Amino acid sequence: MHFILKASCYSFFLLSFGSSCSKEDQDCGCNGSTRRIFENVQARYVGEGVFVVPDSMAGFLRLYPCELDTTWEISKEENTWNYRISANLKKHCFGPNPELELPYEGGKIELTDIKKL
């Protein structure tokens, strides 16, 4: 009887702990906080929902807009900037093993302005 009571308590605590850490509660991704703001920066749309922008520390960052537009034109040349964008870079959502993930540059963005060059 004591074993069943103990197992029930452990199950309750595990279930409570597991449900309290859902992705919806995390402050990251498209609905999360902004960790960096890009204002009027050159960008190259490389397709499949990815913009590449220059960065003084990392060289280039890959940015993934939360909302895609099928009319964006893919840059044919690597050195051609075909857009100028302003955006809010959102906090990165770590997976189930954050200690195994490499530092993450770039990420999900909320576009606030985009102009074709």
MMTF fields as JSON, N, C-alpha, C and O atoms, coordinates in Angstrom:
{
  "mmtfVersion": "1.0.0",
  "mmtfProducer": "UNKNOWN",
  "numBonds": 467,
  "numAtoms": 468,
  "numGroups": 117,
  "numChains": 1,
  "numModels": 1,
  "chainsPerModel": [1],
  "groupsPerChain": [117],
  "chainIdList": ["A"],
  "bondAtomList": [4, 2, 8, 6, 12, 10, 16, 14, 20, 18, 24, 22, 28, 26, 32, 30, 36, 34, 40, 38, 44, 42, 48, 46, 52, 50, 56, 54, 60, 58, 64, 62, 68, 66, 72, 70, 76, 74, 80, 78, 84, 82, 88, 86, 92, 90, 96, 94, 100, 98, 104, 102, 108, 106, 112, 110, 116, 114, 120, 118, 124, 122, 128, 126, 132, 130, 136, 134, 140, 138, 144, 142, 148, 146, 152, 150, 156, 154, 160, 158, 164, 162, 168, 166, 172, 170, 176, 174, 180, 178, 184, 182, 188, 186, 192, 190, 196, 194, 200, 198, 204, 202, 208, 206, 212, 210, 216, 214, 220, 218, 224, 222, 228, 226, 232, 230, 236, 234, 240, 238, 244, 242, 248, 246, 252, 250, 256, 254, 260, 258, 264, 262, 268, 266, 272, 270, 276, 274, 280, 278, 284, 282, 288, 286, 292, 290, 296, 294, 300, 298, 304, 302, 308, 306, 312, 310, 316, 314, 320, 318, 324, 322, 328, 326, 332, 330, 336, 334, 340, 338, 344, 342, 348, 346, 352, 350, 356, 354, 360, 358, 364, 362, 368, 366, 372, 370, 376, 374, 380, 378, 384, 382, 388, 386, 392, 390, 396, 394, 400, 398, 404, 402, 408, 406, 412, 410, 416, 414, 420, 418, 424, 422, 428, 426, 432, 430, 436, 434, 440, 438, 444, 442, 448, 446, 452, 450, 456, 454, 460, 458, 464, 462],
  "bondOrderList": [1, 1, 1, 1, 1, 1, 1, 1, 1, 1, 1, 1, 1, 1, 1, 1, 1, 1, 1, 1, 1, 1, 1, 1, 1, 1, 1, 1, 1, 1, 1, 1, 1, 1, 1, 1, 1, 1, 1, 1, 1, 1, 1, 1, 1, 1, 1, 1, 1, 1, 1, 1, 1, 1, 1, 1, 1, 1, 1, 1, 1, 1, 1, 1, 1, 1, 1, 1, 1, 1, 1, 1, 1, 1, 1, 1, 1, 1, 1, 1, 1, 1, 1, 1, 1, 1, 1, 1, 1, 1, 1, 1, 1, 1, 1, 1, 1, 1, 1, 1, 1, 1, 1, 1, 1, 1, 1, 1, 1, 1, 1, 1, 1, 1, 1, 1],
  "groupList": [{"groupName": "MET", "atomNameList": ["N", "CA", "C", "O"], "elementList": ["N", "C", "C", "O"], "formalChargeList": [0, 0, 0, 0], "bondAtomList": [1, 0, 2, 1, 3, 2], "bondOrderList": [1, 1, 2], "singleLetterCode": "M", "chemCompType": "L-PEPTIDE LINKING"}, {"groupName": "HIS", "atomNameList": ["N", "CA", "C", "O"], "elementList": ["N", "C", "C", "O"], "formalChargeList": [0, 0, 0, 0], "bondAtomList": [1, 0, 2, 1, 3, 2], "bondOrderList": [1, 1, 2], "singleLetterCode": "H", "chemCompType": "L-PEPTIDE LINKING"}, {"groupName": "PHE", "atomNameList": ["N", "CA", "C", "O"], "elementList": ["N", "C", "C", "O"], "formalChargeList": [0, 0, 0, 0], "bondAtomList": [1, 0, 2, 1, 3, 2], "bondOrderList": [1, 1, 2], "singleLetterCode": "F", "chemCompType": "L-PEPTIDE LINKING"}, {"groupName": "ILE", "atomNameList": ["N", "CA", "C", "O"], "elementList": ["N", "C", "C", "O"], "formalChargeList": [0, 0, 0, 0], "bondAtomList": [1, 0, 2, 1, 3, 2], "bondOrderList": [1, 1, 2], "singleLetterCode": "I", "chemCompType": "L-PEPTIDE LINKING"}, {"groupName": "LEU", "atomNameList": ["N", "CA", "C", "O"], "elementList": ["N", "C", "C", "O"], "formalChargeList": [0, 0, 0, 0], "bondAtomList": [1, 0, 2, 1, 3, 2], "bondOrderList": [1, 1, 2], "singleLetterCode": "L", "chemCompType": "L-PEPTIDE LINKING"}, {"groupName": "LYS", "atomNameList": ["N", "CA", "C", "O"], "elementList": ["N", "C", "C", "O"], "formalChargeList": [0, 0, 0, 0], "bondAtomList": [1, 0, 2, 1, 3, 2], "bondOrderList": [1, 1, 2], "singleLetterCode": "K", "chemCompType": "L-PEPTIDE LINKING"}, {"groupName": "ALA", "atomNameList": ["N", "CA", "C", "O"], "elementList": ["N", "C", "C", "O"], "formalChargeList": [0, 0, 0, 0], "bondAtomList": [1, 0, 2, 1, 3, 2], "bondOrderList": [1, 1, 2], "singleLetterCode": "A", "chemCompType": "L-PEPTIDE LINKING"}, {"groupName": "SER", "atomNameList": ["N", "CA", "C", "O"], "elementList": ["N", "C", "C", "O"], "formalChargeList": [0, 0, 0, 0], "bondAtomList": [1, 0, 2, 1, 3, 2], "bondOrderList": [1, 1, 2], "singleLetterCode": "S", "chemCompType": "L-PEPTIDE LINKING"}, {"groupName": "CYS", "atomNameList": ["N", "CA", "C", "O"], "elementList": ["N", "C", "C", "O"], "formalChargeList": [0, 0, 0, 0], "bondAtomList": [1, 0, 2, 1, 3, 2], "bondOrderList": [1, 1, 2], "singleLetterCode": "C", "chemCompType": "L-PEPTIDE LINKING"}, {"groupName": "TYR", "atomNameList": ["N", "CA", "C", "O"], "elementList": ["N", "C", "C", "O"], "formalChargeList": [0, 0, 0, 0], "bondAtomList": [1, 0, 2, 1, 3, 2], "bondOrderList": [1, 1, 2], "singleLetterCode": "Y", "chemCompType": "L-PEPTIDE LINKING"}, {"groupName": "GLY", "atomNameList": ["N", "CA", "C", "O"], "elementList": ["N", "C", "C", "O"], "formalChargeList": [0, 0, 0, 0], "bondAtomList": [1, 0, 2, 1, 3, 2], "bondOrderList": [1, 1, 2], "singleLetterCode": "G", "chemCompType": "PEPTIDE LINKING"}, {"groupName": "GLU", "atomNameList": ["N", "CA", "C", "O"], "elementList": ["N", "C", "C", "O"], "formalChargeList": [0, 0, 0, 0], "bondAtomList": [1, 0, 2, 1, 3, 2], "bondOrderList": [1, 1, 2], "singleLetterCode": "E", "chemCompType": "L-PEPTIDE LINKING"}, {"groupName": "ASP", "atomNameList": ["N", "CA", "C", "O"], "elementList": ["N", "C", "C", "O"], "formalChargeList": [0, 0, 0, 0], "bondAtomList": [1, 0, 2, 1, 3, 2], "bondOrderList": [1, 1, 2], "singleLetterCode": "D", "chemCompType": "L-PEPTIDE LINKING"}, {"groupName": "GLN", "atomNameList": ["N", "CA", "C", "O"], "elementList": ["N", "C", "C", "O"], "formalChargeList": [0, 0, 0, 0], "bondAtomList": [1, 0, 2, 1, 3, 2], "bondOrderList": [1, 1, 2], "singleLetterCode": "Q", "chemCompType": "L-PEPTIDE LINKING"}, {"groupName": "ASN", "atomNameList": ["N", "CA", "C", "O"], "elementList": ["N", "C", "C", "O"], "formalChargeList": [0, 0, 0, 0], "bondAtomList": [1, 0, 2, 1, 3, 2], "bondOrderList": [1, 1, 2], "singleLetterCode": "N", "chemCompType": "L-PEPTIDE LINKING"}, {"groupName": "THR", "atomNameList": ["N", "CA", "C", "O"], "elementList": ["N", "C", "C", "O"], "formalChargeList": [0, 0, 0, 0], "bondAtomList": [1, 0, 2, 1, 3, 2], "bondOrderList": [1, 1, 2], "singleLetterCode": "T", "chemCompType": "L-PEPTIDE LINKING"}, {"groupName": "ARG", "atomNameList": ["N", "CA", "C", "O"], "elementList": ["N", "C", "C", "O"], "formalChargeList": [0, 0, 0, 0], "bondAtomList": [1, 0, 2, 1, 3, 2], "bondOrderList": [1, 1, 2], "singleLetterCode": "R", "chemCompType": "L-PEPTIDE LINKING"}, {"groupName": "VAL", "atomNameList": ["N", "CA", "C", "O"], "elementList": ["N", "C", "C", "O"], "formalChargeList": [0, 0, 0, 0], "bondAtomList": [1, 0, 2, 1, 3, 2], "bondOrderList": [1, 1, 2], "singleLetterCode": "V", "chemCompType": "L-PEPTIDE LINKING"}, {"groupName": "PRO", "atomNameList": ["N", "CA", "C", "O"], "elementList": ["N", "C", "C", "O"], "formalChargeList": [0, 0, 0, 0], "bondAtomList": [1, 0, 2, 1, 3, 2], "bondOrderList": [1, 1, 2], "singleLetterCode": "P", "chemCompType": "L-PEPTIDE LINKING"}, {"groupName": "TRP", "atomNameList": ["N", "CA", "C", "O"], "elementList": ["N", "C", "C", "O"], "formalChargeList": [0, 0, 0, 0], "bondAtomList": [1, 0, 2, 1, 3, 2], "bondOrderList": [1, 1, 2], "singleLetterCode": "W", "chemCompType": "L-PEPTIDE LINKING"}],
  "groupTypeList": [0, 1, 2, 3, 4, 5, 6, 7, 8, 9, 7, 2, 2, 4, 4, 7, 2, 10, 7, 7, 8, 7, 5, 11, 12, 13, 12, 8, 10, 8, 14, 10, 7, 15, 16, 16, 3, 2, 11, 14, 17, 13, 6, 16, 9, 17, 10, 11, 10, 17, 2, 17, 17, 18, 12, 7, 0, 6, 10, 2, 4, 16, 4, 9, 18, 8, 11, 4, 12, 15, 15, 19, 11, 3, 7, 5, 11, 11, 14, 15, 19, 14, 9, 16, 3, 7, 6, 14, 4, 5, 5, 1, 8, 2, 10, 18, 14, 18, 11, 4, 11, 4, 18, 9, 11, 10, 10, 5, 3, 11, 4, 15, 12, 3, 5, 5, 4],
  "groupIdList": [1, 2, 3, 4, 5, 6, 7, 8, 9, 10, 11, 12, 13, 14, 15, 16, 17, 18, 19, 20, 21, 22, 23, 24, 25, 26, 27, 28, 29, 30, 31, 32, 33, 34, 35, 36, 37, 38, 39, 40, 41, 42, 43, 44, 45, 46, 47, 48, 49, 50, 51, 52, 53, 54, 55, 56, 57, 58, 59, 60, 61, 62, 63, 64, 65, 66, 67, 68, 69, 70, 71, 72, 73, 74, 75, 76, 77, 78, 79, 80, 81, 82, 83, 84, 85, 86, 87, 88, 89, 90, 91, 92, 93, 94, 95, 96, 97, 98, 99, 100, 101, 102, 103, 104, 105, 106, 107, 108, 109, 110, 111, 112, 113, 114, 115, 116, 117],
  "secStructList": [7, 2, 2, 2, 2, 2, 2, 2, 2, 2, 2, 2, 2, 2, 2, 2, 2, 2, 2, 2, 6, 7, 4, 4, 4, 1, 1, 7, 4, 4, 4, 1, 7, 3, 3, 3, 3, 3, 3, 3, 3, 3, 3, 3, 3, 3, 3, 6, 6, 3, 3, 3, 3, 3, 3, 6, 6, 6, 3, 3, 3, 3, 3, 3, 3, 1, 1, 7, 7, 6, 6, 7, 7, 7, 7, 1, 1, 6, 6, 7, 7, 7, 3, 3, 3, 3, 3, 3, 3, 3, 7, 7, 7, 7, 7, 1, 7, 4, 4, 4, 1, 7, 7, 7, 7, 1, 3, 3, 3, 3, 3, 3, 3, 3, 3, 3, 7],
  "xCoordList": [0.824, 0.0, 0.877, 0.594, 1.936, 2.853, 3.505, 3.679, 3.861, 4.491, 3.541, 3.958, 2.263, 1.266, 1.068, 0.961, 1.019, 0.858, 2.064, 1.907, 3.259, 4.486, 4.544, 4.894, 4.203, 4.21, 3.19, 3.452, 2.054, 1.034, 1.525, 1.29, 2.204, 2.749, 3.793, 3.764, 4.717, 5.745, 5.119, 5.55, 4.123, 3.448, 2.79, 2.863, 2.152, 1.504, 2.518, 2.282, 3.65, 4.675, 5.301, 5.553, 5.552, 6.112, 5.15, 5.565, 3.883, 2.879, 2.747, 2.641, 2.753, 2.651, 3.856, 3.71, 5.038, 6.267, 6.312, 6.672, 5.959, 5.988, 5.007, 5.322, 3.835, 2.837, 3.113, 2.588, 3.914, 4.186, 5.218, 5.381, 5.913, 6.975, 6.62, 7.436, 5.443, 5.059, 5.667, 5.994, 5.824, 6.4, 5.57, 6.118, 4.265, 3.403, 3.74, 3.495, 4.296, 4.63, 6.002, 6.331, 6.813, 8.164, 8.144, 7.307, 9.079, 9.214, 10.229, 11.318, 9.86, 10.782, 10.006, 8.786, 10.72, 10.073, 9.275, 9.454, 8.405, 7.658, 6.826, 6.63, 6.339, 5.515, 6.316, 5.756, 7.614, 8.454, 9.003, 8.638, 9.882, 10.514, 11.527, 12.047, 11.789, 12.784, 14.143, 14.273, 15.167, 16.51, 17.444, 18.524, 17.042, 17.866, 16.967, 16.035, 17.254, 16.469, 17.362, 18.468, 16.873, 17.552, 16.789, 15.573, 17.5, 16.882, 17.506, 18.691, 16.728, 17.141, 18.471, 19.398, 18.552, 19.777, 19.626, 18.529, 20.749, 20.761, 20.455, 20.87, 19.734, 19.4, 19.349, 19.088, 19.6, 19.503, 18.53, 18.724, 17.481, 16.544, 17.082, 17.24, 17.362, 17.961, 16.942, 17.298, 15.684, 14.629, 14.308, 15.018, 13.234, 12.766, 12.645, 12.934, 12.214, 11.975, 13.222, 13.213, 14.303, 15.56, 16.108, 16.307, 16.347, 17.085, 18.473, 18.636, 19.467, 20.833, 21.171, 20.959, 21.698, 22.098, 23.539, 23.984, 24.275, 25.644, 25.648, 24.744, 26.677, 26.816, 28.278, 29.129, 28.586, 29.985, 30.682, 31.901, 29.954, 30.589, 30.589, 31.61, 29.451, 29.333, 29.611, 29.689, 29.762, 29.93, 28.588, 28.315, 27.744, 26.393, 25.458, 25.852, 24.22, 23.178, 22.084, 21.76, 21.516, 20.367, 19.129, 19.021, 18.201, 16.985, 15.773, 15.687, 14.84, 13.668, 12.404, 11.979, 11.794, 10.585, 9.455, 9.25, 8.74, 7.604, 6.488, 5.788, 6.329, 5.307, 5.995, 6.764, 5.72, 6.354, 5.477, 4.252, 6.14, 5.454, 5.952, 7.153, 5.062, 5.463, 5.95, 6.458, 5.809, 6.253, 7.716, 8.254, 8.367, 9.777, 10.613, 10.424, 11.539, 12.391, 13.709, 14.33, 14.118, 15.381, 16.539, 16.51, 17.551, 18.758, 19.561, 19.901, 19.861, 20.59, 22.087, 22.755, 22.612, 24.048, 24.326, 23.585, 25.393, 25.748, 26.075, 25.852, 26.587, 26.993, 25.96, 26.261, 24.762, 23.719, 22.687, 22.02, 22.57, 21.555, 20.304, 20.313, 19.233, 18.036, 16.9, 15.83, 17.108, 16.104, 16.774, 17.967, 16.002, 16.407, 15.303, 14.13, 15.679, 14.658, 14.886, 16.002, 13.81, 13.825, 13.061, 12.025, 13.577, 12.956, 13.324, 14.321, 12.501, 12.763, 13.201, 12.438, 14.429, 14.936, 14.415, 14.631, 13.735, 13.119, 14.089, 15.043, 13.828, 14.644, 14.53, 13.47, 15.626, 15.671, 15.004, 15.204, 14.216, 13.616, 14.568, 14.849, 15.056, 15.943, 15.146, 14.001, 15.748, 15.111, 15.13, 15.386, 14.865, 14.79, 16.146, 16.192, 17.248, 18.589, 19.388, 20.283, 19.087, 19.755, 21.265, 22.005, 21.723, 23.162, 23.928, 25.149, 23.239, 23.881, 23.842, 24.453, 23.133, 23.0, 24.171, 24.662, 24.61, 25.663, 25.078, 23.869, 25.926, 25.411, 24.698, 25.166, 23.589, 22.707, 22.732, 22.317, 23.213, 23.186, 22.011, 21.737, 21.331, 20.167, 18.951, 18.91, 17.958, 16.759, 15.496, 15.515, 14.406, 13.086, 13.003, 13.467, 12.399, 12.227, 10.788, 10.066, 10.406, 9.142, 9.521, 10.109, 9.188, 9.503, 8.644, 7.425, 9.281, 8.535, 8.522, 7.664, 9.477, 9.517, 10.382, 11.394, 9.992, 10.773, 10.619, 9.511, 11.761, 11.776, 12.615, 13.727, 12.105, 12.834, 13.839, 13.488, 15.082, 16.116, 16.224, 17.036],
  "yCoordList": [-1.188, 0.0, 1.263, 2.231, 1.23, 2.374, 2.624, 3.776, 1.562, 1.678, 2.345, 3.207, 1.944, 2.498, 3.987, 4.776, 4.375, 5.772, 6.592, 7.692, 6.06, 6.742, 6.888, 7.954, 5.831, 5.873, 6.882, 7.572, 6.981, 7.95, 9.377, 10.235, 9.631, 10.971, 11.344, 12.447, 10.418, 10.684, 10.936, 11.832, 10.161, 10.346, 11.712, 12.381, 12.128, 13.43, 14.553, 15.471, 14.484, 15.523, 15.556, 16.633, 14.4, 14.358, 14.941, 15.688, 14.613, 15.139, 16.652, 17.367, 17.142, 18.58, 19.313, 20.357, 18.774, 19.391, 19.389, 20.399, 18.295, 18.171, 19.103, 19.661, 19.282, 20.134, 21.605, 22.448, 21.949, 23.353, 23.946, 25.166, 23.145, 23.625, 23.428, 22.923, 23.809, 23.632, 24.726, 25.8, 24.463, 25.433, 26.713, 27.792, 26.61, 27.783, 28.781, 29.975, 28.322, 29.195, 29.828, 30.755, 29.36, 29.873, 31.244, 31.529, 32.087, 33.43, 33.387, 33.95, 32.714, 32.575, 32.362, 32.201, 32.362, 32.163, 33.387, 34.469, 33.222, 34.338, 35.117, 36.32, 34.468, 35.144, 35.598, 36.16, 35.36, 35.683, 37.103, 37.915, 37.37, 38.686, 38.923, 37.985, 40.186, 40.592, 40.648, 41.212, 40.059, 40.114, 41.023, 41.358, 41.431, 42.336, 42.981, 42.352, 44.231, 44.95, 45.279, 45.794, 44.977, 45.335, 46.51, 46.441, 47.579, 48.751, 49.014, 49.337, 48.879, 49.277, 48.62, 49.31, 47.296, 46.573, 45.894, 45.5, 45.767, 45.05, 43.58, 43.021, 42.973, 41.554, 40.898, 41.544, 39.621, 38.817, 37.681, 36.918, 37.569, 36.469, 35.277, 35.344, 34.187, 33.009, 31.901, 30.819, 32.17, 31.195, 30.383, 30.438, 29.631, 28.748, 29.465, 28.891, 30.726, 31.478, 31.922, 32.002, 32.216, 32.603, 33.891, 33.99, 34.876, 36.074, 35.972, 35.486, 36.433, 36.51, 37.985, 38.76, 38.377, 39.768, 39.789, 38.852, 40.861, 40.961, 41.226, 41.872, 40.72, 40.929, 41.139, 40.386, 42.154, 42.484, 41.399, 41.254, 40.645, 39.623, 38.24, 37.551, 37.834, 36.475, 36.406, 35.312, 37.551, 37.567, 37.706, 38.718, 36.686, 36.7, 36.016, 35.099, 36.471, 35.831, 35.328, 35.963, 34.185, 33.628, 33.944, 33.551, 34.663, 35.091, 34.448, 34.373, 33.987, 33.243, 34.011, 33.962, 34.723, 35.485, 34.593, 33.476, 35.11, 34.377, 34.238, 33.227, 35.256, 35.21, 35.301, 36.229, 34.343, 34.294, 34.952, 34.99, 35.471, 36.083, 35.393, 35.381, 34.833, 34.08, 34.983, 34.482, 36.298, 37.213, 37.637, 38.303, 37.27, 37.636, 36.973, 35.799, 37.738, 37.24, 36.729, 37.37, 35.575, 34.969, 35.695, 35.956, 36.018, 36.651, 35.598, 34.553, 35.875, 34.913, 34.903, 33.889, 36.028, 36.129, 36.304, 36.979, 35.692, 35.697, 37.092, 37.364, 37.968, 39.305, 40.379, 41.567, 39.996, 40.963, 41.037, 40.052, 42.219, 42.457, 42.903, 43.952, 42.152, 42.495, 43.049, 43.351, 43.19, 43.782, 44.639, 44.503, 45.508, 46.262, 46.004, 46.265, 45.493, 45.096, 45.739, 46.115, 45.849, 46.179, 45.042, 44.6, 44.578, 43.404, 43.296, 43.857, 42.566, 42.22, 40.763, 39.864, 40.534, 39.166, 38.625, 39.222, 37.5, 36.911, 35.977, 35.47, 35.764, 34.829, 33.433, 33.034, 32.696, 31.331, 30.353, 30.432, 29.437, 28.362, 27.172, 26.61, 26.795, 25.649, 24.36, 24.33, 23.304, 22.001, 21.309, 21.95, 20.015, 19.281, 19.139, 18.89, 19.295, 19.194, 20.453, 20.406, 21.586, 22.842, 22.805, 23.545, 21.953, 21.865, 21.278, 21.417, 20.625, 20.038, 20.957, 20.646, 22.083, 22.988, 23.961, 24.432, 24.252, 25.235, 26.633, 26.814, 27.628, 29.007, 29.33, 28.956, 30.011, 30.227, 31.692, 32.564, 31.962, 33.308, 33.378, 32.416, 34.488, 34.607, 33.986, 33.813, 33.648, 33.009, 33.604, 34.228, 33.413, 33.883, 35.402, 35.99, 36.03, 37.485, 37.871, 37.186, 38.985, 39.645, 40.827, 41.796, 40.755, 41.848, 43.06, 42.946, 44.225, 45.455, 46.327, 47.197, 46.089, 46.811, 46.033, 45.452, 46.017, 45.354, 46.146, 46.501, 46.416, 47.141, 46.4, 45.973, 46.242, 45.624, 46.644, 47.808, 46.226, 47.124, 46.95, 47.616],
  "zCoordList": [0.0, 0.0, 0.0, -0.706, 0.801, 0.876, -0.492, -0.892, -1.203, -2.524, -3.525, -4.298, -3.51, -4.434, -4.162, -5.101, -2.908, -2.534, -2.987, -3.517, -2.779, -3.19, -4.713, -5.221, -5.435, -6.901, -7.412, -8.397, -6.774, -7.177, -6.99, -7.841, -5.882, -5.625, -6.675, -7.22, -6.957, -7.965, -9.337, -10.064, -9.684, -10.973, -11.049, -12.08, -9.972, -9.933, -10.129, -10.914, -9.418, -9.539, -10.927, -11.467, -11.503, -12.855, -13.876, -14.762, -13.762, -14.672, -14.518, -15.515, -13.285, -13.033, -13.601, -14.236, -13.375, -13.864, -15.382, -15.986, -16.001, -17.458, -18.146, -19.197, -17.581, -18.223, -17.974, -18.703, -16.974, -16.688, -17.632, -17.652, -18.406, -19.284, -20.749, -21.52, -21.133, -22.532, -23.39, -22.886, -24.691, -25.623, -25.668, -25.895, -25.454, -25.515, -24.421, -24.587, -23.307, -22.191, -22.349, -21.609, -23.287, -23.44, -24.095, -24.951, -23.677, -24.231, -25.368, -25.263, -26.455, -27.575, -28.864, -28.847, -29.976, -31.265, -31.687, -31.129, -32.66, -33.24, -32.225, -32.394, -31.189, -30.183, -28.973, -28.031, -28.991, -27.844, -27.881, -28.731, -26.943, -26.825, -27.937, -28.543, -28.184, -29.168, -28.486, -27.4, -29.129, -28.547, -29.319, -28.831, -30.529, -31.332, -32.386, -32.887, -32.714, -33.718, -34.904, -34.739, -36.096, -37.338, -37.948, -38.127, -38.263, -38.872, -40.23, -40.318, -41.277, -42.613, -43.041, -43.465, -42.927, -43.298, -44.657, -45.055, -45.357, -46.624, -46.358, -45.342, -47.271, -47.123, -48.487, -49.502, -48.487, -49.71, -49.42, -48.473, -50.237, -50.064, -50.846, -52.065, -50.138, -50.771, -51.02, -51.487, -50.71, -50.939, -49.708, -48.703, -49.797, -48.72, -47.374, -46.324, -47.422, -46.191, -45.464, -44.235, -46.182, -45.528, -46.13, -47.341, -45.269, -45.647, -45.036, -43.917, -45.776, -45.265, -45.133, -46.066, -43.972, -43.743, -43.249, -42.586, -43.572, -43.068, -41.565, -41.036, -40.887, -39.446, -39.129, -39.603, -38.333, -38.036, -37.216, -37.315, -36.422, -35.578, -36.232, -36.226, -36.795, -37.336, -38.833, -39.393, -39.488, -40.938, -41.624, -42.269, -41.485, -42.04, -41.063, -40.343, -41.047, -40.242, -41.16, -42.163, -40.813, -41.538, -40.705, -39.544, -41.328, -40.652, -41.315, -42.54, -40.49, -40.954, -40.574, -39.42, -41.532, -41.216, -40.688, -41.164, -39.706, -39.15, -40.177, -40.211, -41.008, -42.058, -43.407, -43.658, -44.272, -45.588, -46.645, -46.53, -47.682, -48.813, -50.078, -50.345, -50.839, -52.037, -53.165, -54.169, -53.028, -54.082, -53.923, -54.808, -52.82, -52.65, -53.735, -54.05, -54.3, -55.376, -54.808, -53.96, -55.287, -54.855, -55.519, -56.721, -54.737, -55.267, -56.017, -55.461, -57.272, -58.109, -57.817, -58.02, -57.34, -57.083, -55.601, -54.887, -55.162, -53.743, -53.223, -52.044, -54.047, -53.608, -53.917, -53.797, -54.306, -54.645, -53.525, -53.207, -52.937, -51.909, -52.621, -53.266, -52.531, -53.286, -52.429, -52.958, -51.112, -50.232, -49.175, -48.905, -48.594, -47.407, -46.39, -46.66, -45.223, -44.249, -42.884, -42.525, -42.154, -40.735, -40.064, -40.561, -38.94, -38.306, -36.839, -36.383, -36.115, -34.715, -34.665, -35.021, -34.221, -34.061, -32.741, -31.686, -32.804, -31.615, -30.891, -31.481, -29.614, -28.83, -29.411, -29.895, -29.361, -29.895, -28.928, -27.716, -29.473, -28.674, -28.684, -29.743, -27.533, -27.45, -27.443, -26.991, -27.94, -28.005, -26.65, -25.631, -26.628, -25.374, -24.672, -23.467, -25.415, -24.82, -25.142, -25.986, -24.488, -24.828, -24.609, -25.258, -23.706, -23.441, -24.618, -24.684, -25.549, -26.72, -27.938, -28.961, -27.846, -28.987, -29.049, -28.022, -30.272, -30.494, -30.357, -30.503, -30.078, -30.031, -31.34, -32.416, -31.249, -32.392, -32.81, -32.047, -34.005, -34.573, -35.541, -36.258, -35.564, -36.439, -35.795, -34.577, -36.602, -36.081, -36.652, -37.714, -35.953, -36.375, -36.257, -35.28, -37.277, -37.238, -37.538, -38.263, -36.956, -37.269, -38.15, -37.67, -39.439, -40.357, -40.035, -39.914, -39.896, -39.668, -40.92, -41.067, -41.824, -43.102, -44.074, -43.68, -45.346, -46.377, -47.67, -48.072, -48.315, -49.584, -50.593, -50.282, -51.788, -52.892, -53.417, -53.607, -53.656, -54.206, -55.701, -56.343]
}
